[in-house]
Amino acid sequence: MSELRFVRMGFGTEAVEYQTAWDEQRRVHAARFADEIPDTVLLLEHPPVYTAGRRTADSERPLDGTPVIDVDRGGKITWHGPGQLVGYPIQKLPRPVDVVAHVRRLEEALIRTCAEFGVETTRVEGRSGVWVLGDPVEQRPSLGGLSLDFDPRLHDEEFDPRMNGPEYAPSNAGQRREDRKIAAIGIRVAKGVTMHGFALNVNPDNRWFDRIIPCGIRDAGVASLAGELGRDVTIAEVLPVVERHLRDVLENADLKPREIERASA
């Protein structure tokens, strides 16, 4: 793979509006497809915004009608905002594109980043992104005085954690010692070039996630580096570490087209 180019678009008081970043993604995507520029990773913070991928259900959106931007990536609804490091890797991959392998590479770079800060993370089968694992179910505290065997999130398809008190809020998953997502990933591939990417929770106010069903997952929550470590962590601290691990993982990847099984004659 060619050498990665990193573009730091804006952070803090210079956070980038989502639509502005989306327009820039499309511009860079077109330039990368035309081989006018090398593989490029846009890094930034957004002002508070909810975005919904193509698989988002109406029941997962904010109950109060808060505006949501519908986007052309995979995945479901999530939140972006202050304290969250967002990265949009725009890369040309061999066709047919192996989307899963691309996602796994992004996860690997973020797992290494978290480890460098002392937070152990992993993948969860069937769920993209980077996770902090909770305790085994039998060792977790009960919710509302009930045994976890009766956790309504697991047995009632219509149960809505947003309407049942803070004990079910995604932002409190750490207190419940449940699995919690520290980095979300949602991508799109067009003409063999990737778009969208990842969002790593560094030190955001995770209560923003309580207004939605993050990524459509009702039985887990969200985490942040600062929350897991019990101390302040800044975007400025994390930014060069993320860049280093992205460079190491993506530049050294042995890129291969997705294998297509052909039926025997």
C-alpha positions in Angstrom: 0.0 0.0 0.0 1.2 3.5 -0.7 2.2 5.8 2.2 -0.7 7.2 4.2 -1.4 10.9 4.2 -3.0 12.3 7.4 -5.1 15.5 7.3 -6.1 17.0 10.6 -9.2 18.9 9.7 -10.2 20.5 13.0 -10.6 19.9 16.7 -12.1 21.7 19.7 -13.2 25.2 18.8 -12.4 24.3 15.2 -14.5 21.2 15.1 -15.8 20.4 11.7 -19.5 20.4 10.9 -20.6 16.9 9.7 -21.9 18.1 6.3 -18.6 19.9 5.7 -16.6 16.8 6.4 -18.9 14.7 4.3 -18.4 17.0 1.3 -14.6 16.8 1.9 -14.8 13.0 2.0 -16.5 12.9 -1.4 -13.9 15.3 -2.9 -11.0 13.3 -1.5 -12.7 10.1 -2.6 -12.9 11.3 -6.2 -9.3 12.4 -6.2 -8.2 9.1 -4.8 -10.1 7.1 -7.3 -8.4 9.2 -10.1 -5.0 8.5 -8.5 -4.5 12.2 -8.0 -3.6 11.8 -4.3 -2.4 9.0 -2.1 -4.5 7.1 0.5 -5.7 9.7 2.9 -7.1 9.7 6.5 -9.1 12.7 7.6 -9.0 13.2 11.3 -11.3 15.6 13.2 -13.9 16.3 15.9 -17.5 17.1 15.1 -19.9 19.4 16.9 -22.8 17.2 18.4 -24.6 15.3 15.7 -26.6 12.1 15.3 -26.0 10.2 12.0 -27.9 7.1 10.8 -26.5 4.4 8.5 -28.6 2.6 6.0 -29.8 -0.1 8.4 -31.2 2.3 11.1 -34.7 1.5 12.2 -37.1 4.3 13.1 -37.4 2.9 16.7 -33.7 3.5 17.2 -33.8 7.3 16.6 -34.2 10.0 19.3 -37.7 9.9 20.8 -37.9 13.7 21.0 -37.5 14.2 17.3 -33.9 15.5 17.5 -32.6 15.9 13.9 -30.6 13.0 12.5 -28.4 13.1 9.4 -29.0 10.0 7.2 -25.8 8.9 5.5 -24.7 6.3 3.0 -22.5 4.2 5.2 -23.2 0.8 6.7 -24.4 0.3 10.2 -27.0 2.0 12.2 -27.4 5.2 14.3 -24.6 6.8 16.3 -23.5 10.1 17.8 -20.5 12.2 17.1 -19.3 15.2 19.1 -16.8 16.8 21.4 -14.3 14.4 23.0 -14.6 11.9 20.2 -11.8 11.4 17.7 -13.3 10.7 14.2 -11.3 9.2 11.4 -12.2 8.8 7.7 -9.7 6.6 5.9 -10.1 7.0 2.2 -8.2 4.2 0.6 -8.1 2.4 -2.7 -8.4 -1.4 -2.2 -8.0 -4.3 -4.7 -11.2 -5.5 -6.2 -13.4 -7.3 -5.4 -13.0 -5.4 -2.1 -12.7 -7.3 1.1 -14.8 -5.0 3.3 -14.5 -7.2 6.4 -10.7 -7.2 6.2 -10.8 -3.4 6.0 -12.9 -3.2 9.1 -10.7 -5.6 10.9 -7.6 -3.5 10.1 -9.3 -0.4 11.6 -10.3 -2.3 14.7 -6.7 -3.6 15.1 -5.2 -0.1 15.0 -7.7 1.1 17.6 -7.2 -1.9 19.8 -3.5 -1.2 19.8 -4.2 2.5 20.6 -6.3 1.6 23.6 -3.7 -0.8 24.8 -1.1 1.9 24.7 -3.2 3.9 27.1 -3.7 0.9 29.4 -7.3 -0.1 28.3 -7.7 -3.7 27.3 -10.2 -4.0 24.4 -11.2 -6.7 21.9 -13.7 -7.6 19.2 -17.1 -9.1 19.8 -18.2 -11.7 17.3 -21.1 -10.4 15.2 -20.6 -6.8 16.3 -18.2 -4.4 14.6 -16.1 -1.9 16.5 -13.8 -2.1 19.5 -15.2 -3.3 22.9 -14.4 -3.3 26.6 -15.7 -6.6 27.8 -17.9 -6.7 30.9 -18.0 -9.3 33.7 -19.6 -12.7 33.1 -23.4 -12.2 33.3 -23.7 -14.2 36.5 -21.2 -11.8 38.2 -22.9 -8.5 37.2 -25.1 -6.5 39.6 -28.8 -6.9 39.3 -30.9 -4.2 37.6 -33.7 -2.7 39.6 -33.4 -5.5 42.1 -34.2 -8.2 39.6 -32.1 -11.1 38.6 -30.3 -10.7 35.3 -32.2 -13.8 34.2 -35.2 -11.4 33.9 -33.3 -8.6 32.1 -36.1 -7.3 29.8 -33.6 -6.1 27.2 -32.8 -9.7 26.4 -36.4 -11.1 26.3 -38.7 -8.2 25.3 -38.2 -7.1 21.7 -40.3 -3.9 22.3 -38.4 -2.9 25.5 -37.0 0.5 25.2 -34.1 1.3 27.6 -34.5 5.0 27.0 -37.9 5.0 28.8 -36.9 2.9 31.8 -34.6 5.0 33.9 -30.8 5.5 34.1 -30.1 2.0 35.2 -30.6 0.9 31.5 -28.8 3.9 30.0 -25.9 3.0 27.5 -23.7 5.6 29.3 -24.0 3.6 32.5 -22.8 0.2 31.1 -19.5 0.5 32.9 -21.3 0.7 36.3 -23.4 -2.3 35.3 -20.1 -4.0 34.3 -21.5 -4.9 30.9 -19.8 -5.0 27.5 -19.4 -1.5 26.2 -18.3 -0.1 22.8 -15.4 2.3 22.9 -15.0 2.8 19.2 -17.6 2.5 16.5 -16.9 1.6 12.8 -19.1 2.2 9.8 -17.8 2.4 6.3 -18.8 2.5 2.6 -16.9 1.4 -0.4 -17.5 3.0 -3.8 -15.5 2.3 -6.9 -13.0 0.3 -4.8 -12.3 3.3 -2.5 -13.4 3.4 1.1 -15.3 6.2 2.9 -16.5 6.9 6.4 -14.6 5.1 9.1 -14.3 5.1 12.9 -15.2 7.1 16.0 -13.1 6.6 19.1 -14.6 7.8 22.4 -11.7 9.7 24.1 -13.5 11.9 26.7 -17.0 12.7 25.4 -20.2 13.1 27.5 -21.5 9.7 26.8 -25.0 10.7 27.9 -25.6 11.8 24.3 -25.9 8.1 23.5 -28.7 7.7 26.0 -31.2 9.4 23.5 -30.7 6.7 20.9 -30.2 3.0 20.6 -26.5 3.2 19.8 -25.7 1.0 16.7 -29.1 -0.7 17.3 -27.7 -2.6 20.3 -30.0 -2.8 23.3 -28.1 -5.1 25.6 -24.7 -3.3 25.8 -23.5 0.3 26.2 -20.7 2.8 25.5 -17.3 3.5 27.0 -14.5 6.1 26.7 -10.8 6.1 27.4 -11.3 8.7 30.1 -14.1 6.7 31.7 -12.2 3.5 31.8 -9.0 5.0 33.1 -10.7 7.3 35.6 -8.7 10.3 34.5 -8.8 13.0 31.9 -7.5 12.0 28.4 -7.4 14.5 25.6 -7.8 14.3 21.9 -4.3 15.9 21.6 -2.8 12.9 23.6 -4.6 10.3 21.5 -4.2 11.8 18.0 -0.5 10.9 17.4 -1.0 7.5 18.8 -3.9 6.7 16.5 -1.9 8.0 13.6 1.0 5.8 14.4 -1.0 2.6 14.7 -3.1 3.4 11.6 0.1 3.9 9.7 1.6 0.7 11.0 -1.4 -1.4 10.3 -2.6 0.0 7.0 0.8 0.6 5.4 2.0 -2.9 6.2 -1.2 -4.7 5.3 -1.0 -7.5 2.7 -3.9 -6.3 0.7 -5.7 -9.0 -1.2 -9.0 -9.1 -3.2 -11.9 -10.8 -1.6 -12.0 -14.5 -2.6 -15.1 -15.5 -4.5 -16.2 -19.1 -4.3 -17.2 -20.3 -7.7 -19.6 -23.2 -8.0 -18.0 -26.2 -9.7 -19.5 -27.2 -13.1 
